[in-house]
Amino acid sequence: MNKTKGLKILDARRFSVIGFSFFSVYILSFLFEGRVLYSLLDLHGIDVPGYILASVIAHFIGLLTCGLFIKSYASAKNMALSSIGICLITAIPFFLPPSVLWAGSLTIGGYAGGCTIAAWGYFLKVFTPKDERIKSCADVLIYSNLLMIAVNVIAMNRSPFIGLGLSMLCLVLGMVFIWLLPTGLENEGKETSKNNALNSIKNPLLLLCLFIFIITINSGLMYQVINPAFRHLTKLASWYWAVPYIAALIIMRNLPTGAKRSGVLYMGIIMIIGAFISFMLLGRNIFDYLVVDTLMLGACGIFDLFWWSILGEMLDYTDNPAKLFGIGLSANVLGVLCGDVLGMTITSIELPGTEVAVIALTVMCATLVILPSLNRQLVLLLKSHVYLIAYDNMGKSQQPNVFRQVKTLDPLTAREHEVLELILSGKSNREIAEVLFISENTVKTHARNIFSKYDVKSRAELISILLRSQVNE
């Protein structure tokens, strides 16, 4: 029975990744400042900013509010299917001459697209183990960008209408794979420690959102300032644009489990700084484009997977994954939106490249200030990134030292020691109950007693106190 369920969940994980990869192709190639959309607007000589801003704003609102309507896995699946259907319908007017339907379709489709992406938070939590979520996030980003390159090449070198048709085909395929996901899993993924859910996650989430917002302002500058400067290299940009992004994702995805990724984040910041300095100092030929795009998109790959995977880890601290995932990614879209507005302003007043670089470097200075605090907060919260790895890597003779080094208000009982060891191994209350052949309520009682004896209020705080000194050694 368990083996059958395991296979079912494994297949569902694949279907979930494939389904949302296909949907993301539509988002990347068309709806969210995609090349297909730009090509269609250029073909009809339409003023770009108004349409782009309408789509991005609607996408932001969809991400931010989707969690208000989704309360279960079943409702997340229904939301994803219905929203993809809406995106499919709202793409049809773009085969027709420009009209008011275009602006309305971008707005409605943008909102539906945001809801679909937020809904994936449920699928990510239900179908992917927490230690594998970085891989699922990377797979969605890698596959969708590879397919996006194919759509972009066709749209920019053959016809934007063919590109739009391919984007819509990806929507249909995405809908099929999501429809094939299992039903009857309403209770899956709901087990969340109430002690952890609100208090432990609030500050790290706010700081993460602030970091995402600030650093993605540079993505908006890229769309509105850097990309137009190399407009004459359309054929090269149609296929190379996302290559450094995909390469960075592959590298990040395959880093060893125990590798510290904070160093890679600083490298990403240096790459963004290098991209804008290169944009300021270099010309606008093919070599210059390759340098600027490689640095900029490589850094974007590093940071996108960073916050997607961190949000994936945080899903274990909430009963509403769509709300948390949507809020986190809405910070990304808000940063792009602000960068767009800033970039459009820069373009309209024809600000020189030197001043653009200064603005970008100022933004990066703000992220450098935030990053150390953010890293500390996340290390304390997401124990599986560092603490549990450290505990698992200890020898059996070392692990008891963890308990002896921190004094308790009262001695732990033998059963409480057993429960504590399983907590430190990353097991949920339900899993602990199965291992010890006791009820889940009994596990919760032992956990409360352990928290009381260590004078803590949550698992995260308990593990932080017990293992901080081991990790820092």
N, C-alpha and C positions, 0 to 999 in steps of 0.2 A: 504493500500500500504506500509506504513512504517513498519507495523507489519510483513508483509510478508518478507520485506527486512531484518528486524531484525532477523527473524527466519533463513533466508538464511545465514546471516553472522554468526549466532551462530553455525549452522551446519558446515559452512566452517571452523570456528575456531577449532571445534572438528576434522574435517577431516585433517586440517593442522597439528595439534598436533599429531594425530595418524600416519599420513603419514611420518612425519619427525622423529617420534619415531622409526618406523620400519627401516627407512633408517639409523638412528644413531646406530641401533643394528649392522648393517654391518660394520660401521666405527669402533665401539668399539670392536667388537669381531674379526674382521679380519684386516681391512685396516690400522688402526692407532695403531700399536703395540698391536694388539689383540691376545688373547690366541690361537685362531684358526691358525693364521699366524705363531706364535711361534711353535705351535705343528707340523705344516706341515714342517717348516724348520728343527726342531729337528728330525722329522721322516726320512728325507733324509740326515741328517748330514751336512746341509748347514751352512756356516759361516753367522751368523745373522746380524752383523752391517751394511754391505753394503745394504742389502735389506731393512732393517728398515729405514735407513737414506734416501734412495731413495723415499720411500713412504711418509715420514714425510716432506721432502723438497718439493715434488710435492704438497702435501696437503697445505702447507704454501703458495706456489705460487698461487694455485687455490683460496684460500681465499682472498689473497691480490689483485688479478687482476680481479676477477669476476665482480666487479662493473663497469669495463670499458666496458663490453658487455651488461649489463642489464640496461635499461632505463625506464622500465615500469613494471607493474604487469604482463601483458601478456608475456613479454620477460622473466620475472623471472620464471613463470610457465613453459614455454618452456625450459628454461635452466635446471630447476630441473628435468623435465621428460627426456630430452636427456642425461643429466649427469648420472642419475640413470641407464639409458639404457647402457651407456658406462661402468659403474661400473659392471653391470651384465655380459657384454661380457668379460671384462678383468679378471673376476674371474674364467672363464672356464679353462684357462691353468693350474690352480693349481690342477686340477684333473689328469693332465698328469705328466710324469716324469719331473724333473727340467730341464730348458733350458733357453736360453736368453729371452724367452717370459715372464718368471717370472718377471725379472727386469723391462722389458718394460711395463708389465701389471700393476705392482705396481706403476710405475711412472704415467702412463696415468690415472689409476683408482684413484690414490691419488689426481691428479689435478682435475678430475671430481668431486670427493667427496668434495673437498674444495669449488668448484663452487656451489654445491647443498646446502651446509650449509650456504654459504653467501646469496644465493637466498632466504633463509627462512626469511631474514630481511624484505623483502617485505610482505610476508604472515603474519608475526608477527605484522607489522604496520597496514595492511589493516583489519585484522580479529579480532584483540584483542585490546580492549580499553587500554589506557596507564596505568590505575590504576590496570589492571588485567594481565599485561605482565609478571610480576614476577611469576604468577601462571602458565601461558602457558610455560614459560621457564623451570620451575620446573617440570611440567608434562612431557615434552619431555625428560628431563634428568632422571627422575624417571622411566618412562615406559621403556625407552631404556636400562637402566641399569638392570632392573628386567629381561627383555627378554635376555639381554646379559649373565646374570648368567646362565640361562637355556641352552643357546647355549654353553657356556664355559664348563659346567658340562658334557654335551654330548661329546664335542670335546676332552676333556682331560681324560674322563673315558671310552668312547666307541671308537670313531674314529674321527680324525680331518676332514676326508672327509664328514662325516655326519654333523659335525659342519659347514663346508663350505657350504654344501647344505642348511642348515637352514638359514645361513646368506644370501644366495642368495634368498631364499624364502621371507625373510624380505624385500629385495630389491623390489621384485615383488609386495608385499603387499603395500609397501610405494608408489610405482609408481601408483597403482590403486587408493589409497586415494587422492593423489595429482591430478591425472587426473580427479577425481570427483569434485574437487574444482570449483566454479563458474567461468564463463568467463564474458567478457564485463564489467570488473571493472577497466579499464585502468586509469580512473581518480580518483579512490579511493586512499586515503592515500597520495595524492600529495600536499595537502594544507600545506605549510610550510612558516613561516614568514621569509622573506629574511633578515630582520634585525637580526634575531636570528641565522640563519642557519650557517653562517661562523664565525662571530666574537665571538658569545657566546660559541660555541662548541669546538673551536680549542684547547685552552689550557687545558680544562678538558679532552678532548679525548687523547691528547698527554700524559698527566700525568697518565691517566688510563692505556694506553697502556704500559707505562714504568713500572707501578706497576705490571700489569699482566705478562709482560715479566720476570721481576726479580723474582717474587714469584714462577712462574712455572718452573724455573730452577730446583727447588727441585723435581718437578714431573719427570723430566728427570732422576735425580739422583735415584728416587724411582724405575723407570723402569730398570735402568742399574746396580744399586748397591744393593738396598734393596731386590727387588724381587728375583734376582738370589741367594741371600744368604739363602733364604727359599725355594729353588727349590725342596728340599726333601719333602716338605709338599704340593705337587701338588693337592691332592684330597681336602684338606681343603681350599687351595687358590682358587680352581675352583668355589666354591660357596660363601665363606666368603669375598673374596677380596673386593667386591663392597658394601657389606652390610652396613658398617659404612657411606659410601658415600651417600647411599640412605636414611639412617636414618637422616643424617644432612640436606639433601634436604627437607625432609618432615617437619622437625622442622622449617627450615627457611621459607618454603612456608606458613606455618600456623601461623607465628608470627602476632600479632595484627598490623593493618594498621599503627598506629602511633608509633610503637616500633622503637627505634633507633638501627639500625643494625651495627653502627660503633663499638659498644662494642663487638658484636659477631665476628667482623673481628679481633679484638685484641685477642679474645679467640682462633680464628683459627691460628693466628701466634704462640701463646703459644703452641698449639697442635702440630704444625709442629716442633717447637723446641724440644718439649717433645719426638716426634717420633725419631728424630735423636740422642738425648741423650740416649733414651732407646736402640736404635740400637747399640750404642757404648758400653753401660754398660751390656746389657743382653746377653743371649746366643742365640741359634737358635732352641729352642724347640717350641712346640705348644703354650704355654703360652706367650712366648716372641713374637711370630708372631702375636698373637691376640692383644697384647699391641701396638706394632709398627704399625700394619695395621689399627687398630681402630683410633689411633691418626692421622696418616697420611691421610687416606682416609676420615675421618670425616672432617678434615680441608679442603681437596680438595673439598668436597661437599659445604662447606660454601663459599669458594672463587669462585667456578665455577658459582654458582647461583648469587653471588654478581655481577660479571662482565657481565654475560649474561643478567640479569635484568636491569643493568645500561645501557648497550648498547640498550636494548629494549626501555628504557625511552628516550634515545637520538635520536631515530628514528624520533621523531616529529620535529627535528631540521634539517632535511635533505630531499631533494627530491630524493635521491638515497639510500634507506635503505640497499641495497645489498652491496654497497661500504662501508658504515659505519660499518655495522655488520661484514663484511669480514675483514676489517682492524683491528677491535677490537679483533676478535677471532684469527687472524693471529699472534697477539702479544703473545697469549697463546701458539700457536704451535711453534713459534720461541723460546720461553722460554724452552719448552719441548725439542726442537732440540738441543739447547745449553747445556741443562742438560744431554741429551743423550751423546753428544760428551764428555762432562766432565766426565760422569759416565763411558763411555767406556775407557777413559784414566786412570781413577782411577783403574778400574778393570785390565787393562793390566799391570799396574805397581804394582798391589797388594798393594795398599795403605791401611793401617790399619783403622779400624772403627773409631778410635779417630780422625784421620785427616779428614775423611769424614764428621764427625759431625762438626768439626771446619769450614770446607768449607760451609756446610749448614747453620750454625749459622751466618756466615759472610753475606750470602745472606739475611737472615732474618733481620739482622741489617739494611741493605739497605732499605728493605720494611718498617721497623718501622720509618725510616726517612721520607719516602715519604707519608705514610698514613695520617698524620694530614693535610698536604697541599691538598692531593687528596680529603679528606672528605670535606674540606671547599669549594673547587672548585665545587664539585658535589652538595652540598647543595645550593649553589648560582644558579647553572644552573637548576637542576631538582626540580623545585619549588613544584611539586606535591608530592615529597617525604616528604617535611617538611612544606613549606610555605602555600600551599593551604589547607593542613590539619589543620594547625594552624588557618587559616582564617575561615574555615568551622566550627571549634570548638568554635569560638567566639560567644557570644550572639549577637542578633540584636542591642543591645544598645552599644556593644563594637566596632562593625565593623566601624561605622563612625569615631571613634577615630583614626583609621588607616590613614584616609585622613587628619585629622586636625593636626596630629603630624609632618607631612612633608610639609613644605611651598612650594608653587608653584610660578613660575615667574609671572603668571597671574591666576586669579581665574578660576576654571572650570565652564563650563555651566552646566545646569541641565542635558542635554543629555549626556555630557561628564562624569558626575558622574555616570549615569546609565551604560554607556559603561565600565567605570573603574571597577564598582562592578562586572560586568560579566567577565571582564578579570581576576579579582582576584578569581573568582569562577572556573577558568580553561577552560572557553569556547573559542572555536575558533571563528574567524571572521564570518564564515558562521553561526555558532550557535547563535552568538550575533545578527546577522541580522534577523534570524528567530524569536528570542524572542522579538525584538523591532519593527519588521515589517518594516525594512528599508533595503536598498540594501547593499550588501557586500562592495561595493566601498565607501559608506557613512560611514560604520563602520571603514574602513581603514583610512578615512580622520579624523574621530574623534580620532582614536588611534594615528595618527601622531601628532595631536594637543596636546593630553595628554602627549606624549613623550616630545614634545617641552616645555610644561609648567613645567614638572618635570626635564627638562634638562637631559634626558636619550636617549639612542639610540635603546633600544630593550625592549620587554616584560620582559625578564629575569632580566634586570637591574632595570626596574620599580618595579617589584614585590620584588626584593631584597631590594631596598631602603625602600619601604613601610612597609614590614613585618619583616625585620630583627630584629628590636627592640622587636616586639611582640613574635617572636620565642625564643629570648634570655632571655626573662623575666621568 
